[in-house]
Amino acid sequence: MAETIHEQFQLSLYMVETASYRSLNIIDQVYPHWVASYVACGEVKSSSCGESWMAHAGDVMVHPPYLPFSEQAVGPGQHHWFLFDATIAHQIDLFRLYPVTPVVSLMPSSPFSSIFEHLLQIWLDSRSAFRSIQVSAYSLQLCSLILERWQACGSVQRSEALQTPPDRFINVIRYMTTHLERKLSRDELAALVHLHPGYFDRAFRSIYKLSPMQMLRELRLQQAQHLLETTDASLASIALQCGLSEAGYFSRVFRQRYGRTPGNYRESAKNAKESYLRPL
């Protein structure tokens, strides 16, 4: 069965630039947004929070918001870099959900550089009627290339030294996602980040505009939606897999969230995937 894509992406772009230099000595630079810097040529030593890495031509350096970083090079080089924020549903930060390493090595055949050139061209052309759509499309392609390569290299996560407070809550969301079938309590989730349940609830809500338990229900319903579209499992089985108690409760909360019963939703999803071009 074909899969429907429901993910909601929100991307904000603040700077797109190609920068050339004879040498480089950036010390403790801080931005309030993510930085992705592709090394088109040259060799750079990147460091942050007492750790350091070497970035060579074809590598992308990824710097988190509000975390001081340094970049140094004794020889000439060129970077294609952009300043951005990328979130999915409920304000979940894409690059915190997938905590890529500070340096990601792309394949030699990667189209990153050519896609960046298209992005830069559109970024500098304010006359384009569809500029925002094109900018978003090219930026998401670049983010996708970084994430895909990070995953292909083993999905090694950033070290704890490079984690900021919002990263702690992303770990809670990952825990929710991998334990949807379990009965999870606010106290258990708060214990994951060593916070008092009341403070945890308030801090979590301040970032995601949902309480931890509301987020858990959203994740459960999203997984149920996915299973309705991609499997023939019974409603009782889906309810059990998603921690939604039993079929009756599942049907009730699903209808409250999506405006239709799980059975009606499944039928609509099935009909929507039938080709409108039918052979005579």
Backbone hydrogen bonds, N-H to C=O, Kabsch-Sander energy under -0.5 kcal/mol:
donor,donor_aa,acceptor,acceptor_aa,energy
6,H,4,T,-0.6
9,F,7,E,-0.6
10,Q,87,T,-2.8
12,S,85,D,-2.6
14,Y,83,L,-3.1
15,M,83,L,-1.1
17,E,81,W,-2.5
19,A,17,E,-0.5
19,A,79,H,-2.6
21,Y,77,G,-2.3
24,L,73,A,-2.8
26,I,71,E,-3.0
27,I,25,N,-0.5
29,Q,69,F,-3.0
34,W,84,F,-2.3
35,V,63,H,-2.2
36,A,82,F,-2.3
37,S,61,M,-2.7
38,Y,36,A,-0.5
38,Y,80,H,-3.4
39,V,59,D,-3.0
40,A,38,Y,-1.1
40,A,78,Q,-2.0
41,C,78,Q,-1.4
44,V,55,A,-2.9
45,K,72,Q,-3.1
46,S,44,V,-0.6
46,S,53,W,-3.0
47,S,70,S,-2.3
48,S,51,E,-2.5
51,E,48,S,-2.2
53,W,46,S,-2.9
55,A,44,V,-3.2
57,A,42,G,-0.6
58,G,39,V,-3.0
59,D,56,H,-2.3
60,V,104,V,-2.7
61,M,37,S,-2.9
62,V,102,P,-2.6
63,H,35,V,-2.6
63,H,61,M,-0.5
66,Y,31,Y,-3.6
67,L,64,P,-1.1
69,F,29,Q,-2.0
70,S,47,S,-2.7
71,E,26,I,-1.8
72,Q,45,K,-2.4
73,A,24,L,-2.4
77,G,21,Y,-2.1
78,Q,41,C,-2.2
79,H,19,A,-2.7
80,H,38,Y,-2.4
81,W,17,E,-2.7
81,W,79,H,-0.6
82,F,36,A,-2.2
83,L,15,M,-2.3
84,F,34,W,-2.4
85,D,12,S,-2.1
87,T,10,Q,-2.6
88,I,92,I,-2.5
91,Q,88,I,-0.9
92,I,88,I,-0.7
92,I,89,A,-1.0
93,D,91,Q,-0.6
94,L,86,A,-2.7
95,F,86,A,-0.5
96,R,93,D,-1.0
97,L,93,D,-2.4
98,Y,94,L,-1.8
100,V,98,Y,-2.0
104,V,60,V,-2.7
106,L,58,G,-1.9
106,L,104,V,-0.6
110,S,107,M,-2.2
115,I,111,P,-2.6
116,F,112,F,-2.6
117,E,113,S,-2.0
118,H,114,S,-1.7
119,L,115,I,-2.3
120,L,116,F,-3.1
121,Q,117,E,-2.1
122,I,118,H,-2.2
123,W,119,L,-2.8
124,L,120,L,-1.9
125,D,121,Q,-0.6
125,D,122,I,-0.8
126,S,124,L,-0.9
128,S,125,D,-1.0
131,R,128,S,-1.2
134,Q,130,F,-2.4
135,V,131,R,-3.1
136,S,132,S,-2.1
137,A,133,I,-2.3
138,Y,134,Q,-2.5
139,S,135,V,-2.4
140,L,136,S,-2.4
141,Q,137,A,-1.7
142,L,138,Y,-2.0
143,C,139,S,-2.4
144,S,140,L,-2.5
145,L,141,Q,-2.3
146,I,142,L,-1.9
147,L,143,C,-2.5
148,E,144,S,-2.9
149,R,145,L,-1.9
150,W,146,I,-2.3
151,Q,147,L,-2.4
152,A,148,E,-2.4
153,C,149,R,-1.5
154,G,151,Q,-1.8
155,S,150,W,-2.3
158,R,99,P,-1.1
162,L,159,S,-1.5
163,Q,160,E,-1.6
167,D,164,T,-1.7
168,R,164,T,-0.7
168,R,165,P,-1.2
169,F,165,P,-0.8
170,I,166,P,-1.5
171,N,167,D,-1.7
172,V,168,R,-1.0
173,I,169,F,-2.0
174,R,170,I,-2.5
175,Y,171,N,-1.9
176,M,172,V,-2.6
177,T,173,I,-2.5
178,T,174,R,-1.8
179,H,175,Y,-0.7
179,H,176,M,-1.2
180,L,177,T,-0.6
182,R,179,H,-1.5
184,L,182,R,-1.0
189,L,185,S,-2.0
190,A,186,R,-2.7
191,A,187,D,-1.9
192,L,188,E,-0.9
192,L,189,L,-0.7
193,V,189,L,-0.6
193,V,190,A,-1.0
194,H,191,A,-0.8
195,L,190,A,-2.0
200,F,196,H,-3.1
201,D,197,P,-2.4
202,R,198,G,-2.0
203,A,199,Y,-2.9
204,F,200,F,-2.6
205,R,201,D,-2.2
206,S,202,R,-1.9
207,I,203,A,-0.9
207,I,204,F,-0.8
208,Y,204,F,-2.4
209,K,205,R,-2.3
215,M,211,S,-2.5
216,L,212,P,-2.2
217,R,213,M,-1.9
218,E,214,Q,-2.2
219,L,215,M,-2.5
220,R,216,L,-2.1
221,L,217,R,-2.5
222,Q,218,E,-2.4
223,Q,219,L,-2.1
224,A,220,R,-2.4
225,Q,221,L,-2.6
226,H,222,Q,-2.1
227,L,223,Q,-2.5
228,L,224,A,-2.3
229,E,225,Q,-1.5
230,T,226,H,-1.9
231,T,227,L,-1.9
238,I,234,S,-2.5
239,A,235,L,-2.7
240,L,236,A,-1.9
241,Q,237,S,-2.5
242,C,238,I,-1.9
243,G,240,L,-1.0
244,L,239,A,-2.8
246,E,244,L,-1.4
250,F,246,E,-2.6
251,S,247,A,-2.7
252,R,248,G,-1.9
253,V,249,Y,-2.6
254,F,250,F,-2.4
255,R,251,S,-2.1
256,Q,252,R,-1.9
257,R,253,V,-1.8
258,Y,254,F,-3.0
259,G,255,R,-2.0
265,Y,261,T,-2.6
266,R,262,P,-2.6
267,E,263,G,-2.1
268,S,264,N,-2.4
269,A,265,Y,-2.7
270,K,266,R,-2.3
271,N,267,E,-2.4
272,A,268,S,-2.3
273,K,269,A,-0.8
273,K,270,K,-0.7
274,E,271,N,-1.2
278,R,276,Y,-1.0
